[in-house]
Amino acid sequence: MRILIVDDDEYGREIVEAMLVSAGYENVIAVASAKEAYGCLGIDGPLTPDTAAIDLVLLDVIMPDIDGIEACARIRNEGHYSGLPIIMVTSLADADNLANAFVAGATDYISKPVNRVELLARVRSALRLKAEFDRREARELELLQVMAKTRDDRPSKWIDGATGLFRGALAEAYLIAQADICPACDTAVIALTIDRLDAYRATRGDLAADGIVARVALAIRASAATVGAIAGIYEDGMMVLIAPEIEAESASGLGESLRASISGLKIRNRESVVADHVTASIAVVTGKIRRGKDCVHLLTRAITAVRQQAKASSNRVMPEMA
């Protein structure tokens, strides 16, 4: 850790530096003015690895030419020093000056004459803050790099662009993960298909049919969010909700809520044989997942059941236990 002391009083600089060095902080730099501090920090000059490596500034408030408050504001205005701790060192009891220092971006303050115990406590606290800021910044940089590498193709693998739902394969992966997360818990698979969608597509075209799917998907996303479920869609328009830790009765209630929501959209569909608007057939299967075979069983039961219902355009919910 590199600590920068800024104080026009030579004796004051030496006292603070001695306190820090005796406590094990050996990488201490002491300067007599704000201009010298700017040089150490690479402000108004080239930013090098050495100048950018300051971890903490101890900044005297009262200095000639450029005082500590102005210097604090100038340092803080440099974007790469937004997380740099700045501790003001002041002999003033004037609340206005301290308030101005915090407005300028100061992190903390200590009073003169400097007390060793107080100084070391404030320094340790500030350096912990700086270390946490650096870790967070490094993590953000890592994530940004990952996003930059995968931005072109990864989101399209996760999310269906037309509906905003997860793709079916990801929903399946989430279902399989439940075997490790909570093997003794009930998990529900709710499969849903829009009744007579193929007939509607044949008479009205792909654009109109895709519009229906998107509106239904919006209703499904809203319902999934209320229970913490994952909603996915397959290429044929089949939709599934994976709802962990939900019992059969509650899962059936969720399925009925979905059916009612879709029917309540009142989207006109002259191809329907059970209503004059878009309806959906829904199958709900609930069971415990202890291994991968259970996941396959749960999913295939739900999808098979809903396809059987859809042949009759049922507009109903079929619950069953796996």
QUISUL-V851245 format. One record per residue. N is the residue number from 1. RES is the residue in one small letter. PSI is psi as a letter, one per 20 degrees, with the letter a starting at -180 (NA if undefined). OMEGA is omega in degrees with one decimal (none if undefined). D_LAST is the distance of its C-alpha to the last C-alpha in whole Angstrom. Layout:
n=N res=RES psi=PSI omega=OMEGA d_last=D_LAST
n=N res=RES psi=PSI omega=OMEGA d_last=D_LAST
This chain:
n=1 res=m psi=p omega=179.0 d_last=60
n=2 res=r psi=p omega=-178.2 d_last=63
n=3 res=i psi=p omega=-179.9 d_last=65
n=4 res=l psi=p omega=176.1 d_last=67
n=5 res=i psi=p omega=179.2 d_last=70
n=6 res=v psi=o omega=-177.2 d_last=72
n=7 res=d psi=p omega=-179.8 d_last=75
n=8 res=d psi=i omega=178.9 d_last=79
n=9 res=d psi=o omega=-175.7 d_last=80
n=10 res=e psi=g omega=-179.1 d_last=80
n=11 res=y psi=g omega=179.5 d_last=80
n=12 res=g psi=g omega=178.5 d_last=77
n=13 res=r psi=g omega=-175.6 d_last=76
n=14 res=e psi=h omega=179.6 d_last=77
n=15 res=i psi=g omega=-178.8 d_last=76
n=16 res=v psi=g omega=179.5 d_last=72
n=17 res=e psi=g omega=179.9 d_last=72
n=18 res=a psi=g omega=178.4 d_last=73
n=19 res=m psi=g omega=-178.2 d_last=71
n=20 res=l psi=g omega=-179.0 d_last=68
n=21 res=v psi=h omega=-179.6 d_last=69
n=22 res=s psi=h omega=179.3 d_last=70
n=23 res=a psi=j omega=176.6 d_last=66
n=24 res=g psi=i omega=177.4 d_last=65
n=25 res=y psi=n omega=-172.0 d_last=65
n=26 res=e psi=h omega=-176.1 d_last=67
n=27 res=n psi=m omega=-175.8 d_last=66
n=28 res=v psi=p omega=177.3 d_last=68
n=29 res=i psi=p omega=-179.4 d_last=70
n=30 res=a psi=p omega=178.7 d_last=73
n=31 res=v psi=r omega=-171.0 d_last=75
n=32 res=a psi=i omega=-176.4 d_last=77
n=33 res=s psi=r omega=177.4 d_last=76
n=34 res=a psi=h omega=-179.8 d_last=73
n=35 res=k psi=g omega=176.7 d_last=75
n=36 res=e psi=h omega=177.5 d_last=74
n=37 res=a psi=g omega=177.5 d_last=71
n=38 res=y psi=g omega=179.3 d_last=70
n=39 res=g psi=g omega=178.7 d_last=71
n=40 res=c psi=h omega=-177.2 d_last=69
n=41 res=l psi=i omega=-179.9 d_last=66
n=42 res=g psi=k omega=177.5 d_last=67
n=43 res=i psi=p omega=-175.5 d_last=68
n=44 res=d psi=k omega=179.2 d_last=70
n=45 res=g psi=a omega=-178.2 d_last=70
n=46 res=p psi=p omega=177.0 d_last=68
n=47 res=l psi=o omega=-179.0 d_last=65
n=48 res=t psi=r omega=177.3 d_last=65
n=49 res=p psi=h omega=179.6 d_last=62
n=50 res=d psi=g omega=-177.3 d_last=65
n=51 res=t psi=h omega=-177.6 d_last=65
n=52 res=a psi=i omega=-170.7 d_last=62
n=53 res=a psi=j omega=176.4 d_last=61
n=54 res=i psi=p omega=-177.4 d_last=62
n=55 res=d psi=i omega=-177.7 d_last=59
n=56 res=l psi=p omega=176.0 d_last=61
n=57 res=v psi=p omega=170.3 d_last=64
n=58 res=l psi=o omega=-165.7 d_last=67
n=59 res=l psi=o omega=177.7 d_last=69
n=60 res=d psi=q omega=-178.8 d_last=72
n=61 res=v psi=g omega=-175.1 d_last=73
n=62 res=i psi=o omega=177.0 d_last=76
n=63 res=m psi=q omega=177.8 d_last=78
n=64 res=p psi=r omega=179.2 d_last=80
n=65 res=d psi=f omega=-179.6 d_last=80
n=66 res=i psi=o omega=-178.7 d_last=76
n=67 res=d psi=r omega=-174.6 d_last=75
n=68 res=g psi=h omega=-178.7 d_last=71
n=69 res=i psi=g omega=177.8 d_last=70
n=70 res=e psi=g omega=179.6 d_last=71
n=71 res=a psi=h omega=178.8 d_last=70
n=72 res=c psi=g omega=179.8 d_last=66
n=73 res=a psi=h omega=-179.2 d_last=65
n=74 res=r psi=g omega=178.7 d_last=67
n=75 res=i psi=g omega=-176.5 d_last=64
n=76 res=r psi=h omega=179.2 d_last=61
n=77 res=n psi=i omega=175.2 d_last=62
n=78 res=e psi=o omega=-173.3 d_last=61
n=79 res=g psi=h omega=-177.3 d_last=58
n=80 res=h psi=i omega=175.9 d_last=57
n=81 res=y psi=k omega=-179.1 d_last=58
n=82 res=s psi=h omega=179.6 d_last=56
n=83 res=g psi=j omega=-178.6 d_last=54
n=84 res=l psi=p omega=177.6 d_last=58
n=85 res=p psi=p omega=177.1 d_last=59
n=86 res=i psi=o omega=178.2 d_last=62
n=87 res=i psi=p omega=178.4 d_last=64
n=88 res=m psi=p omega=177.3 d_last=67
n=89 res=v psi=o omega=-172.2 d_last=70
n=90 res=t psi=q omega=172.7 d_last=72
n=91 res=s psi=j omega=-177.0 d_last=75
n=92 res=l psi=q omega=173.0 d_last=75
n=93 res=a psi=j omega=-175.7 d_last=74
n=94 res=d psi=o omega=-176.9 d_last=73
n=95 res=a psi=h omega=-178.9 d_last=70
n=96 res=d psi=g omega=179.2 d_last=71
n=97 res=n psi=g omega=177.3 d_last=71
n=98 res=l psi=h omega=177.9 d_last=68
n=99 res=a psi=g omega=178.7 d_last=66
n=100 res=n psi=h omega=179.2 d_last=67
n=101 res=a psi=g omega=179.1 d_last=66
n=102 res=f psi=h omega=174.8 d_last=63
n=103 res=v psi=h omega=-180.0 d_last=63
n=104 res=a psi=i omega=176.4 d_last=64
n=105 res=g psi=j omega=179.5 d_last=61
n=106 res=a psi=q omega=179.3 d_last=62
n=107 res=t psi=h omega=-175.3 d_last=59
n=108 res=d psi=r omega=176.3 d_last=61
n=109 res=y psi=q omega=170.4 d_last=65
n=110 res=i psi=q omega=-175.9 d_last=67
n=111 res=s psi=q omega=171.0 d_last=71
n=112 res=k psi=q omega=-5.9 d_last=74
n=113 res=p psi=q omega=-172.8 d_last=75
n=114 res=v psi=p omega=175.2 d_last=72
n=115 res=n psi=p omega=-174.3 d_last=71
n=116 res=r psi=g omega=-178.4 d_last=69
n=117 res=v psi=g omega=179.8 d_last=66
n=118 res=e psi=g omega=-179.7 d_last=65
n=119 res=l psi=g omega=-176.3 d_last=66
n=120 res=l psi=h omega=177.7 d_last=64
n=121 res=a psi=g omega=-179.9 d_last=61
n=122 res=r psi=h omega=179.3 d_last=61
n=123 res=v psi=g omega=179.2 d_last=61
n=124 res=r psi=g omega=179.7 d_last=58
n=125 res=s psi=g omega=-179.1 d_last=56
n=126 res=a psi=h omega=-179.2 d_last=57
n=127 res=l psi=h omega=173.9 d_last=56
n=128 res=r psi=g omega=177.7 d_last=53
n=129 res=l psi=g omega=-179.8 d_last=52
n=130 res=k psi=g omega=179.6 d_last=53
n=131 res=a psi=g omega=178.4 d_last=51
n=132 res=e psi=g omega=177.8 d_last=48
n=133 res=f psi=g omega=179.9 d_last=49
n=134 res=d psi=g omega=178.3 d_last=50
n=135 res=r psi=g omega=180.0 d_last=46
n=136 res=r psi=g omega=180.0 d_last=45
n=137 res=e psi=g omega=178.6 d_last=47
n=138 res=a psi=h omega=178.7 d_last=46
n=139 res=r psi=g omega=178.3 d_last=43
n=140 res=e psi=g omega=178.3 d_last=43
n=141 res=l psi=g omega=178.6 d_last=45
n=142 res=e psi=g omega=-180.0 d_last=43
n=143 res=l psi=h omega=178.4 d_last=40
n=144 res=l psi=h omega=178.2 d_last=43
n=145 res=q psi=h omega=177.5 d_last=43
n=146 res=v psi=g omega=179.3 d_last=40
n=147 res=m psi=g omega=-178.9 d_last=40
n=148 res=a psi=h omega=-179.3 d_last=43
n=149 res=k psi=h omega=-172.3 d_last=42
n=150 res=t psi=j omega=-173.1 d_last=38
n=151 res=r psi=h omega=-173.9 d_last=39
n=152 res=d psi=h omega=-173.8 d_last=40
n=153 res=d psi=h omega=-173.4 d_last=36
n=154 res=r psi=g omega=-179.6 d_last=34
n=155 res=p psi=h omega=-179.4 d_last=33
n=156 res=s psi=h omega=177.0 d_last=32
n=157 res=k psi=h omega=-178.1 d_last=30
n=158 res=w psi=g omega=-168.5 d_last=28
n=159 res=i psi=p omega=172.2 d_last=28
n=160 res=d psi=o omega=-173.3 d_last=28
n=161 res=g psi=h omega=-176.1 d_last=32
n=162 res=a psi=h omega=-173.9 d_last=32
n=163 res=t psi=i omega=-175.6 d_last=29
n=164 res=g psi=j omega=177.7 d_last=29
n=165 res=l psi=q omega=172.8 d_last=25
n=166 res=f psi=q omega=173.5 d_last=24
n=167 res=r psi=q omega=-174.0 d_last=24
n=168 res=g psi=h omega=-178.2 d_last=20
n=169 res=a psi=h omega=179.9 d_last=21
n=170 res=l psi=h omega=175.9 d_last=22
n=171 res=a psi=h omega=177.6 d_last=18
n=172 res=e psi=g omega=178.9 d_last=17
n=173 res=a psi=h omega=177.9 d_last=19
n=174 res=y psi=g omega=178.7 d_last=18
n=175 res=l psi=g omega=-179.6 d_last=14
n=176 res=i psi=h omega=-178.6 d_last=15
n=177 res=a psi=h omega=-178.9 d_last=18
n=178 res=q psi=h omega=179.1 d_last=16
n=179 res=a psi=h omega=178.4 d_last=15
n=180 res=d psi=h omega=-175.0 d_last=19
n=181 res=i psi=g omega=-176.7 d_last=19
n=182 res=c psi=m omega=-174.8 d_last=17
n=183 res=p psi=h omega=-178.3 d_last=15
n=184 res=a psi=i omega=-175.6 d_last=14
n=185 res=c psi=q omega=171.7 d_last=13
n=186 res=d psi=p omega=175.3 d_last=10
n=187 res=t psi=p omega=-179.0 d_last=10
n=188 res=a psi=p omega=170.1 d_last=9
n=189 res=v psi=p omega=179.4 d_last=10
n=190 res=i psi=o omega=179.2 d_last=12
n=191 res=a psi=p omega=-174.0 d_last=14
n=192 res=l psi=p omega=173.9 d_last=17
n=193 res=t psi=q omega=-179.8 d_last=20
n=194 res=i psi=p omega=-177.7 d_last=23
n=195 res=d psi=p omega=172.5 d_last=24
n=196 res=r psi=k omega=-179.3 d_last=27
n=197 res=l psi=h omega=-179.8 d_last=28
n=198 res=d psi=g omega=178.5 d_last=29
n=199 res=a psi=g omega=177.4 d_last=31
n=200 res=y psi=g omega=179.8 d_last=33
n=201 res=r psi=h omega=-178.1 d_last=33
n=202 res=a psi=h omega=-177.2 d_last=35
n=203 res=t psi=h omega=-175.0 d_last=37
n=204 res=r psi=i omega=177.8 d_last=38
n=205 res=g psi=r omega=-176.4 d_last=37
n=206 res=d psi=g omega=-175.5 d_last=35
n=207 res=l psi=g omega=-180.0 d_last=37
n=208 res=a psi=g omega=-179.7 d_last=36
n=209 res=a psi=g omega=178.3 d_last=32
n=210 res=d psi=h omega=176.4 d_last=32
n=211 res=g psi=h omega=176.5 d_last=33
n=212 res=i psi=g omega=-179.6 d_last=31
n=213 res=v psi=g omega=-178.9 d_last=28
n=214 res=a psi=g omega=-179.9 d_last=30
n=215 res=r psi=h omega=176.9 d_last=30
n=216 res=v psi=g omega=179.1 d_last=26
n=217 res=a psi=h omega=178.6 d_last=26
n=218 res=l psi=g omega=178.1 d_last=28
n=219 res=a psi=h omega=179.5 d_last=26
n=220 res=i psi=g omega=178.6 d_last=23
n=221 res=r psi=h omega=179.7 d_last=25
n=222 res=a psi=g omega=-179.8 d_last=26
n=223 res=s psi=h omega=-179.7 d_last=23
n=224 res=a psi=h omega=-177.3 d_last=21
n=225 res=a psi=h omega=-176.5 d_last=24
n=226 res=t psi=h omega=-177.4 d_last=24
n=227 res=v psi=j omega=179.3 d_last=21
n=228 res=g psi=k omega=179.8 d_last=21
n=229 res=a psi=r omega=174.8 d_last=19
n=230 res=i psi=p omega=-179.7 d_last=19
n=231 res=a psi=p omega=-179.8 d_last=20
n=232 res=g psi=r omega=180.0 d_last=20
n=233 res=i psi=q omega=176.7 d_last=22
n=234 res=y psi=r omega=-175.5 d_last=22
n=235 res=e psi=h omega=-179.9 d_last=25
n=236 res=d psi=j omega=178.6 d_last=24
n=237 res=g psi=i omega=175.9 d_last=23
n=238 res=m psi=p omega=179.8 d_last=20
n=239 res=m psi=q omega=178.6 d_last=19
n=240 res=v psi=q omega=171.2 d_last=16
n=241 res=l psi=p omega=174.9 d_last=16
n=242 res=i psi=o omega=-174.9 d_last=14
n=243 res=a psi=n omega=-179.6 d_last=14
n=244 res=p psi=q omega=175.0 d_last=14
n=245 res=e psi=l omega=177.2 d_last=15
n=246 res=i psi=p omega=-177.1 d_last=14
n=247 res=e psi=r omega=-173.4 d_last=12
n=248 res=a psi=g omega=-177.4 d_last=10
n=249 res=e psi=g omega=179.0 d_last=14
n=250 res=s psi=h omega=178.5 d_last=15
n=251 res=a psi=g omega=177.3 d_last=13
n=252 res=s psi=h omega=176.7 d_last=13
n=253 res=g psi=h omega=177.5 d_last=17
n=254 res=l psi=g omega=177.5 d_last=17
n=255 res=g psi=g omega=178.7 d_last=16
n=256 res=e psi=h omega=176.8 d_last=19
n=257 res=s psi=g omega=177.1 d_last=21
n=258 res=l psi=g omega=179.9 d_last=21
n=259 res=r psi=g omega=-179.4 d_last=21
n=260 res=a psi=h omega=-179.9 d_last=24
n=261 res=s psi=g omega=-178.9 d_last=26
n=262 res=i psi=g omega=177.4 d_last=26
n=263 res=s psi=h omega=-179.1 d_last=27
n=264 res=g psi=i omega=176.2 d_last=30
n=265 res=l psi=h omega=177.7 d_last=31
n=266 res=k psi=l omega=176.5 d_last=33
n=267 res=i psi=p omega=-176.0 d_last=33
n=268 res=r psi=p omega=176.3 d_last=35
n=269 res=n psi=n omega=-178.7 d_last=33
n=270 res=r psi=i omega=179.4 d_last=35
n=271 res=e psi=i omega=-178.5 d_last=33
n=272 res=s psi=q omega=179.0 d_last=30
n=273 res=v psi=i omega=-179.2 d_last=30
n=274 res=v psi=i omega=179.7 d_last=28
n=275 res=a psi=r omega=178.2 d_last=31
n=276 res=d psi=j omega=-179.5 d_last=33
n=277 res=h psi=r omega=-178.2 d_last=32
n=278 res=v psi=p omega=175.5 d_last=29
n=279 res=t psi=r omega=-179.2 d_last=25
n=280 res=a psi=q omega=172.0 d_last=22
n=281 res=s psi=p omega=-172.5 d_last=19
n=282 res=i psi=p omega=173.9 d_last=15
n=283 res=a psi=p omega=-179.5 d_last=12
n=284 res=v psi=p omega=177.8 d_last=10
n=285 res=v psi=p omega=-177.9 d_last=6
n=286 res=t psi=p omega=178.4 d_last=6
n=287 res=g psi=r omega=178.4 d_last=5
n=288 res=k psi=q omega=-178.5 d_last=8
n=289 res=i psi=o omega=-179.8 d_last=10
n=290 res=r psi=i omega=179.8 d_last=13
n=291 res=r psi=r omega=-176.2 d_last=14
n=292 res=g psi=h omega=-179.4 d_last=14
n=293 res=k psi=h omega=178.4 d_last=12
n=294 res=d psi=h omega=179.2 d_last=9
n=295 res=c psi=g omega=179.9 d_last=10
n=296 res=v psi=g omega=-178.9 d_last=11
n=297 res=h psi=g omega=-178.6 d_last=8
n=298 res=l psi=g omega=-176.2 d_last=6
n=299 res=l psi=g omega=-177.5 d_last=10
n=300 res=t psi=h omega=176.7 d_last=10
n=301 res=r psi=g omega=-178.2 d_last=7
n=302 res=a psi=g omega=-177.5 d_last=9
n=303 res=i psi=g omega=178.1 d_last=12
n=304 res=t psi=g omega=-178.9 d_last=12
n=305 res=a psi=g omega=-176.6 d_last=12
n=306 res=v psi=h omega=177.0 d_last=14
n=307 res=r psi=h omega=176.4 d_last=17
n=308 res=q psi=g omega=177.8 d_last=17
n=309 res=q psi=g omega=-174.3 d_last=17
n=310 res=a psi=h omega=178.5 d_last=20
n=311 res=k psi=h omega=179.3 d_last=22
n=312 res=a psi=j omega=-177.1 d_last=23
n=313 res=s psi=m omega=-163.8 d_last=23
n=314 res=s psi=h omega=-175.2 d_last=21
n=315 res=n psi=l omega=179.2 d_last=22
n=316 res=r psi=r omega=-179.9 d_last=19
n=317 res=v psi=p omega=177.6 d_last=16
n=318 res=m psi=o omega=177.0 d_last=13
n=319 res=p psi=q omega=173.5 d_last=10
n=320 res=e psi=q omega=176.6 d_last=7
n=321 res=m psi=q omega=179.1 d_last=4
n=322 res=a psi=NA omega=none d_last=0
